[in-house]
């Protein structure tokens, strides 16, 4: 089966030079569904391919580019407000994901859309950070007693906070995986290796290898994969940017071992290679082979991830795509907490009308057609 058009273009951007009007239309739709329209516009401009874009599709790419540039400005403003609000606490504010890419001025920040701000702070400062932000107009979400306890007892972050005037969302982490998760990355090690640039004071972001490990961990332990391709592109672009550093690949693999994040990195490298054509050197592939799960499990995970990481667009759906995303959503919770906590949590979510837990149509059809 041919890969979706947007994946073909991400691998070989020059292919657009011979596109028909129908192919341009489909590319725009798939890229928009994947939140990659502005990213592709940057790719085209960097390679001198923007002149090959016909006028009408070009309007979509240019509009997405303007929205992305405005999004970067909004991120910078929100970060400045966080700095001002938390300055007197004299603690490191470590930006994660999109906000980090912007403030570190990484290439991936060009053409990227941002939906919230993520920060990592020392666990000992969590209460003070929350109180200070409430004084600056931030309010907690997920108001139910159960959700509050769920976040504060088991999760790696407190409930998201929303700014009452600007309606921006802030995720405040004290680790990158839940306390009950099987993998146990040490947040103190992340904080100790965080970096910044001169003059930024208390504002930091993860070092290069930790930034990649966190991105892979977020993608392959998170159950919401409708925009998984965008996150996979993040990993690919970070690898391409940082791989020019001497000793990078060895440092990345060693850090994954140290931080107990081997499996997310193995999956991350596997799928940027398969889906996006990122060149992984032989030494890293040898390291991956030694730590890859058994063939049967690899085959199962390929069947799930190679479906779930496609753009969330009808033209990209194969049989079982919805089922794959639902199974990976359940898997993400299985990885986050032991069964004695997971089963009551699943039952509660299933019977409270939570849309995230809706059984996919493929499963509904199977049950309807196989009544005993």
C-alpha positions as CSV (number, residue, x, y, z in Angstrom):
1,X,0.0,0.0,0.0
2,X,1.4,3.4,-0.9
3,X,2.2,5.8,1.9
4,X,0.0,8.8,2.3
5,X,1.0,11.7,0.1
6,X,2.2,13.9,3.0
7,X,4.6,11.1,4.2
8,X,6.0,10.8,0.6
9,X,6.6,14.6,0.6
10,X,8.2,14.6,4.0
11,X,10.6,12.0,2.7
12,X,11.2,13.5,-0.7
13,X,10.0,17.1,-0.9
14,X,11.2,17.5,-4.5
15,X,8.4,15.2,-5.6
16,X,5.9,18.1,-5.4
17,X,7.5,19.6,-8.6
18,X,5.4,17.2,-10.7
19,X,2.1,17.3,-8.6
20,X,-1.2,17.7,-10.3
21,X,-4.0,19.9,-8.9
22,X,-5.6,16.9,-7.3
23,X,-2.4,15.8,-5.6
24,X,-1.9,19.4,-4.3
25,X,-5.4,19.4,-2.9
26,X,-4.9,16.1,-1.1
27,X,-1.5,17.1,0.2
28,X,-3.0,20.3,1.8
29,X,-5.8,18.3,3.4
30,X,-3.5,15.6,4.8
31,X,-0.9,18.1,6.0
32,X,-3.6,20.3,7.7
33,X,-5.0,17.2,9.5
34,X,-1.5,16.4,10.7
35,X,-0.7,20.0,11.8
36,X,2.1,20.0,9.3
37,X,1.0,22.5,6.8
38,X,3.3,25.3,8.1
39,X,6.2,22.9,8.5
40,X,5.9,21.8,4.9
41,X,5.9,25.5,3.8
42,X,9.2,26.0,5.6
43,X,10.6,22.9,4.0
44,X,9.6,24.1,0.6
45,X,11.0,27.6,1.1
46,X,14.3,26.2,2.4
47,X,14.7,24.0,-0.7
48,X,13.5,26.6,-3.2
49,X,10.3,24.7,-3.9
50,X,7.9,27.4,-2.9
51,X,7.8,28.6,-6.5
52,X,6.4,25.2,-7.5
53,X,3.3,25.6,-5.4
54,X,0.3,26.6,-7.5
55,X,-1.6,29.8,-6.5
56,X,-4.6,28.3,-4.7
57,X,-2.7,25.7,-2.6
58,X,-0.1,28.4,-2.0
59,X,-2.7,30.5,-0.1
60,X,-3.2,27.6,2.4
61,X,0.5,27.3,3.0
62,X,1.1,31.0,3.3
63,X,-1.8,31.3,5.8
64,X,-0.5,28.4,7.9
65,X,3.0,30.1,7.8
66,X,1.5,33.3,9.2
67,X,-0.4,31.5,11.9
68,X,2.8,29.6,12.9
69,X,4.8,32.9,13.1
70,X,2.1,34.5,15.3
71,X,2.1,31.3,17.4
72,X,5.8,31.7,18.1
73,X,5.3,35.3,19.2
74,X,2.5,34.1,21.6
75,X,4.9,31.5,23.0
76,X,7.6,34.1,23.7
77,X,5.1,36.4,25.4
78,X,3.7,33.6,27.6
79,X,7.3,32.5,28.6
80,X,8.1,36.1,29.5
81,X,5.0,36.2,31.7
82,X,6.0,33.0,33.4
83,X,9.5,34.3,34.1
84,X,8.1,37.4,35.6
85,X,5.6,35.5,37.8
86,X,8.1,32.9,39.0
87,X,11.2,35.1,39.2
88,X,11.2,35.6,43.0
89,X,11.1,31.9,43.6
90,X,14.7,31.6,42.3
91,X,14.1,28.1,40.8
92,X,15.0,26.8,37.3
93,X,12.1,26.9,34.9
94,X,12.8,24.2,32.3
95,X,10.8,24.6,29.2
96,X,9.6,21.4,27.4
97,X,8.6,20.5,23.9
98,X,7.4,23.4,21.7
99,X,8.3,26.3,24.0
100,X,11.8,24.9,24.4
101,X,12.2,24.7,20.6
102,X,11.2,28.4,20.3
103,X,13.4,29.8,23.1
104,X,16.4,27.6,22.0
105,X,15.8,28.9,18.4
106,X,15.9,25.4,17.0
107,X,14.9,24.9,13.3
108,X,11.9,22.8,14.2
109,X,10.3,25.9,15.8
110,X,9.8,27.4,12.4
111,X,6.5,26.3,11.1
112,X,5.3,24.6,14.3
113,X,2.0,25.3,15.9
114,X,1.7,25.3,19.7
115,X,-1.3,24.4,21.8
116,X,0.0,24.9,25.3
117,X,3.2,25.6,27.3
118,X,4.9,22.8,29.2
119,X,7.5,23.4,32.0
120,X,9.4,21.2,34.4
121,X,10.1,22.4,37.9
122,X,11.6,20.8,41.0
123,X,9.1,18.7,42.8
124,X,9.9,20.5,46.1
125,X,8.8,23.8,44.5
126,X,5.6,22.6,42.9
127,X,3.2,24.0,45.6
128,X,5.0,27.4,45.5
129,X,4.8,27.6,41.7
130,X,1.1,26.8,41.7
131,X,0.3,29.4,44.3
132,X,2.4,32.1,42.6
133,X,0.7,31.4,39.2
134,X,-2.7,31.6,40.7
135,X,-1.8,35.1,41.9
136,X,-1.0,35.9,38.2
137,X,-4.3,34.8,36.8
138,X,-3.9,31.1,36.3
139,X,-6.5,28.7,37.4
140,X,-6.5,25.0,37.7
141,X,-8.7,22.8,35.4
142,X,-10.2,19.3,35.9
143,X,-12.2,20.5,38.9
144,X,-13.6,17.1,40.0
145,X,-12.3,15.7,43.2
146,X,-11.3,12.4,41.4
147,X,-9.4,14.2,38.6
148,X,-7.5,16.3,41.1
149,X,-6.5,13.3,43.2
150,X,-5.6,11.4,40.0
151,X,-3.2,14.1,38.9
152,X,-1.7,15.0,42.3
153,X,-1.3,11.4,43.6
154,X,-0.1,9.5,40.5
155,X,0.8,11.7,37.6
156,X,4.0,13.5,36.6
157,X,2.2,16.9,36.5
158,X,-0.5,18.8,38.4
159,X,-3.8,19.5,36.6
160,X,-3.3,21.9,33.7
161,X,-3.7,25.5,34.5
162,X,-5.5,28.1,32.3
163,X,-4.9,31.8,32.1
164,X,-8.2,33.5,32.8
165,X,-7.5,36.4,30.4
166,X,-5.6,34.9,27.6
167,X,-7.1,31.3,27.9
168,X,-3.6,29.8,27.3
169,X,-3.0,26.4,28.9
170,X,0.1,25.6,31.1
171,X,1.2,22.1,32.0
172,X,3.5,22.1,35.1
173,X,5.6,18.9,35.3
174,X,7.7,17.6,38.1
175,X,8.8,14.6,36.1
176,X,8.3,13.3,32.5
177,X,6.5,10.1,33.4
178,X,3.9,9.3,36.1
179,X,5.2,8.2,39.4
180,X,3.5,4.9,38.9
181,X,5.0,4.2,35.5
182,X,7.1,1.2,34.8
183,X,10.0,3.4,33.5
184,X,11.7,5.6,36.1
185,X,13.6,8.5,34.6
186,X,15.1,10.7,37.3
187,X,13.9,14.3,37.0
188,X,16.8,15.5,39.1
189,X,19.1,14.3,36.3
190,X,17.1,16.1,33.7
191,X,17.3,19.3,35.8
192,X,21.0,18.9,36.4
193,X,21.8,18.8,32.7
194,X,19.4,21.5,31.6
195,X,20.9,24.3,29.6
196,X,20.3,28.0,28.7
197,X,21.9,30.9,27.0
198,X,23.7,33.7,28.7
199,X,21.3,36.4,29.9
200,X,18.2,34.1,30.2
201,X,18.6,33.8,34.0
202,X,16.3,31.1,35.4
203,X,15.0,30.0,32.0
204,X,16.3,26.6,30.8
205,X,15.5,23.8,28.4
206,X,16.6,20.2,28.3
207,X,20.0,19.3,26.8
208,X,20.0,17.9,23.3
209,X,19.9,14.2,24.1
210,X,17.3,14.7,26.9
211,X,15.2,16.8,24.6
212,X,15.0,13.9,22.1
213,X,14.4,11.3,24.8
214,X,11.6,13.4,26.3
215,X,10.0,13.8,22.8
216,X,10.2,10.1,22.2
217,X,8.8,9.3,25.7
218,X,6.0,11.7,25.2
219,X,5.0,10.2,21.9
220,X,5.3,6.5,22.7
221,X,3.8,6.7,26.2
222,X,1.0,9.1,25.3
223,X,-2.4,7.7,24.1
224,X,-3.5,10.6,22.0
225,X,-2.0,9.8,18.6
226,X,-4.2,11.8,16.2
227,X,-1.3,14.2,15.9
228,X,1.4,11.6,16.4
229,X,3.0,12.3,13.0
230,X,3.6,15.9,14.0
231,X,5.4,14.6,17.1
232,X,7.4,12.1,15.1
233,X,8.5,14.9,12.8
234,X,9.7,16.8,15.9
235,X,11.9,13.8,16.8
236,X,13.2,13.5,13.2
237,X,14.1,17.2,13.0
238,X,15.8,17.2,16.4
239,X,17.9,14.2,15.3
240,X,18.9,15.9,12.1
241,X,19.9,19.0,13.9
242,X,21.8,17.6,16.8
243,X,23.4,14.6,14.9
244,X,26.1,16.9,13.5
245,X,27.7,17.0,17.0
246,X,30.7,14.7,17.5
247,X,29.8,11.7,19.6
248,X,26.0,12.5,19.5
249,X,24.7,9.0,18.8
250,X,26.8,7.3,21.5
251,X,25.8,10.0,24.0
252,X,22.1,9.6,23.0
253,X,22.2,5.8,23.5
254,X,24.1,6.0,26.8
255,X,21.7,8.6,28.1
256,X,18.7,6.4,27.3
257,X,20.3,3.6,29.4
258,X,21.0,6.0,32.2
259,X,17.5,7.5,32.2
260,X,15.7,4.2,31.8
261,X,14.2,5.3,28.5
262,X,15.6,2.7,26.2
263,X,12.3,1.4,24.8
264,X,10.9,4.9,23.8
265,X,14.1,5.7,22.0
266,X,14.2,2.4,20.2
267,X,10.7,3.0,18.9
268,X,11.4,6.6,18.1
269,X,14.5,5.7,16.0
270,X,12.6,2.8,14.3
271,X,9.7,4.9,13.1
272,X,11.6,8.0,12.0
273,X,13.6,5.6,9.9
274,X,10.7,3.7,8.4
275,X,8.2,6.6,8.0
276,X,10.4,9.7,7.5
277,X,13.6,8.3,6.1
278,X,15.9,9.6,8.9
279,X,19.4,8.1,8.5
280,X,20.2,6.2,11.7
281,X,23.9,5.2,11.7
282,X,25.0,1.5,11.9
283,X,26.2,1.8,15.4
284,X,22.9,3.1,16.7
285,X,21.0,0.4,14.7
286,X,23.2,-2.3,16.3
287,X,22.4,-0.8,19.7
288,X,18.7,-0.9,18.8
289,X,18.8,-4.5,17.6
290,X,20.2,-5.7,20.9
291,X,17.4,-3.9,22.8
292,X,14.5,-4.5,20.5
293,X,11.6,-6.6,21.9
294,X,10.9,-10.0,20.4
295,X,9.9,-10.4,16.8
296,X,6.2,-11.1,17.7
297,X,5.9,-8.0,19.8
298,X,7.8,-5.9,17.2
299,X,5.3,-7.1,14.5
300,X,2.3,-6.2,16.8
301,X,3.7,-2.8,17.6
302,X,4.4,-2.1,13.9
303,X,0.8,-3.0,13.1
304,X,-0.4,-0.5,15.7
305,X,2.1,2.4,15.3
306,X,2.3,2.3,11.5
307,X,-1.5,2.9,11.5
308,X,-1.8,5.3,14.4
309,X,1.1,7.6,13.2
310,X,-0.7,8.4,9.9
311,X,-2.4,11.7,9.5
312,X,-5.9,11.8,11.0
313,X,-7.5,12.1,7.6
314,X,-10.0,9.8,5.8
315,X,-7.6,9.2,2.9
316,X,-4.9,7.9,5.3
317,X,-7.1,5.5,7.2
318,X,-6.7,1.7,6.7
319,X,-8.7,-1.0,8.3
320,X,-8.0,-1.0,12.0
321,X,-6.7,2.6,12.2
322,X,-9.2,3.6,14.8
323,X,-8.7,0.3,16.7
324,X,-5.0,0.8,16.7
325,X,-5.3,4.3,18.2
326,X,-7.7,3.0,20.8
327,X,-5.4,0.1,21.7
328,X,-2.4,2.4,22.1
329,X,-4.5,4.7,24.2
330,X,-5.3,1.8,26.6
331,X,-1.6,0.7,26.4
332,X,-0.5,4.2,27.5
333,X,-2.5,3.9,30.6
334,X,-1.2,0.3,31.2
335,X,2.3,1.7,31.1
336,X,1.5,4.5,33.4
337,X,0.0,2.6,36.4
338,X,-0.3,-0.9,37.9
339,X,-3.4,-3.0,37.3
340,X,-4.8,-2.4,40.8
341,X,-5.0,1.3,39.9
342,X,-5.6,1.0,36.2
343,X,-8.7,-1.2,36.3
344,X,-10.7,1.1,38.6
345,X,-9.6,4.1,36.5
346,X,-10.6,2.4,33.2
347,X,-14.0,1.5,34.6
348,X,-14.6,5.0,36.0
349,X,-13.7,6.6,32.7
350,X,-15.7,4.1,30.6
351,X,-18.9,4.7,32.6
352,X,-18.7,8.5,33.0
353,X,-19.1,9.3,29.3
354,X,-15.5,10.3,28.7
355,X,-15.1,10.6,24.9
356,X,-11.5,9.6,25.0
357,X,-12.6,6.1,26.1
358,X,-15.3,5.6,23.4
359,X,-14.9,2.2,21.8
360,X,-13.8,2.6,18.2
361,X,-16.3,1.7,15.4
362,X,-14.2,-1.3,14.3
363,X,-14.7,-2.9,17.7
364,X,-18.4,-2.0,17.7
365,X,-18.9,-3.6,14.3
366,X,-17.0,-6.8,15.4
367,X,-19.1,-7.1,18.5
368,X,-22.3,-6.5,16.5
369,X,-21.4,-9.2,14.0
370,X,-20.3,-11.8,16.4
371,X,-23.0,-12.1,19.0
372,X,-23.0,-15.5,20.8
